[in-house]
Amino acid sequence: MPGYLKVSNRPGFAKWLRVQTQEEWEHALKFLDFGIARGGGVTLYAVDPPMSDFRRSMGSICAVARGTRDGRDENLYALAAKENDYPAQVLLQWFISKQVEEEKKAQLIVEQLRWAGDSSSALLLLDRGTRANAAKSKGQVKPPLSVRRVSHHSK
């Protein structure tokens, strides 16, 4: 999706979706690391290719909004609770909280696109605003470990 939007001269929406894509990779790695830390193995499955025809920004953003509401995190949390798997519940609670934030952001963009309709000027303003917000949110991502500069000079 980000590539299609970038080629379609919608750099703001492309940037926002690229940030979303990077966050999803980070989430996948978080699950992987959690499973490995708890003695689990890794099984990779084939993934169906994503749809590739996004003729309008609205369709692309709506696809993302639908994807944020799939309920998988809640189903996994219910299973972890049933199994009394407290570490998994803590991890999944983080994912569920993140999901609520992402649903809110995606829904706002969907509503704004609906308001804009086919107005080129409104879509241009939304694209610019989405790009600025994506840059801000990307800057707020905190690294998993704090890094500080250590001086090697002794006094």
N, C-alpha and C positions, 0 to 999 in steps of 0.2 A: 504494500500500500504506500509506504513512504516514497518508493521509487516512482510509482505512477503519479503521485501528486507532485513530485518535484519536476518530472518531465512535463506535467500539465501546467507548469508555472504557478503552483500553489505552494511556495516554499515554507510558509508558516505552518500549514497543516502537515506538510511532509516532515518538518522538524518535530512537531508535537508527536506524530506517530512514530518517528525514529526513537524519540525518548521513551515512548511506551514499549517499543520493541526491546530496547536495551533493558528496561526494567523487568520485562518478562524473562529475558535470559538470566538476569540476576536472581529472579525468583526460582527458576529451574535449578540453578546452581545451589541455591540455599536448600532446596529439597534434597538434591543429590548429596551435598555435604552432610546434612542431617542424617540421611539414611546410612551413609558410610560410617559416620561417627557412632552410630548405634549398631554396627556390625552387619548391616544389610549389604546385599549385592546390587549389581547394576544390570538391568535388562533394558535394552534399547529396542523400540518398535518402530516400524515404518510410520511415517507421517504423511497424510494426504496433502497434496500441494494446495496452497491457498487459492481462493478465487483470484482471478487476475484481471478482471474487467471492471474497473471502477470509473465509470463515465462521469460521475459527479462527486464532488466533495461530500455531499450529504450521504450518498451511499457508502462511502468509505468510513465516515465517522459513525454512521448508524451500525455498520458491521462491527466496529470496535465496541460501541455501546452494548450491542447484543452479546458480544464475547465476554464483557465484564460481568454479566448476570447469569453465568451458566450454573452456579450453585455447587460446583465441585468442592470448593473449600468447606462449605457448610456440611456437605455429605461426609467429607473426610473427618471433620471435627466431630460429628455425631458418632462415627465409627470409633475414633480415638476415645471419646467419652465412654462409649459402651465397653471398650476394652480396658478402661482405666489407665490409658497411656497418657500420663500427665505431661511428659516432655513434648509429645506430639500436640497435645492440646494447646500448650503455650505457643509453639511454633505456628499452629493453624490460627490461633487468635490474632497473631500479628498479620497473617495473610488476610483474614476476614476484615480487620480494621483498615488495611491498605485497600482492599477491594471497595469498601464503602467510599473512601476518598476518590478512587478512580471512577466509580459509577457517577458520583456527583459531578466531577469534571467533564466526563463524556456527555452526560445529560445536558449540562449547560451549553456545551458546544452544539449539540443536536438542536436544542431549542433556538439558539441564536441563528443557526443555519436555516431553520424553518422560517424565522422572522425575516431573514434576508431574502428568501425566495430566489428569484433569478436576477436580483439587482446586482450588477457587476460591482458598483461602488461599495455596496454593503459587504459583499463577499471579499473584496479587496481589504477592507478595514478589518473584517474578522480574521482573514489570513494573517495580516500583520500583527494583530493582537494575540493570536494563537502562537505565533512565532516568539513574541516577546515573553509570553507566559511559559512556553516550553523552555526557553533559555533560563528563566528565573528558577523554574522547578528543577532543572538539571543542576543548577548551581547549589541547590539545597540538599542534594544527595550527599549523605555523609559516608565516608569510608568506614569499613567495618572495624578498623583499628585506628586509634589516634596515633599520629606521627608527630614527633617533635624533633627539632634540630638539637643535636648534641654537639657541644663544643669539645674539640679534642685538645684545646690549648689549656695548659695548667697555669695557674697563677701563683 
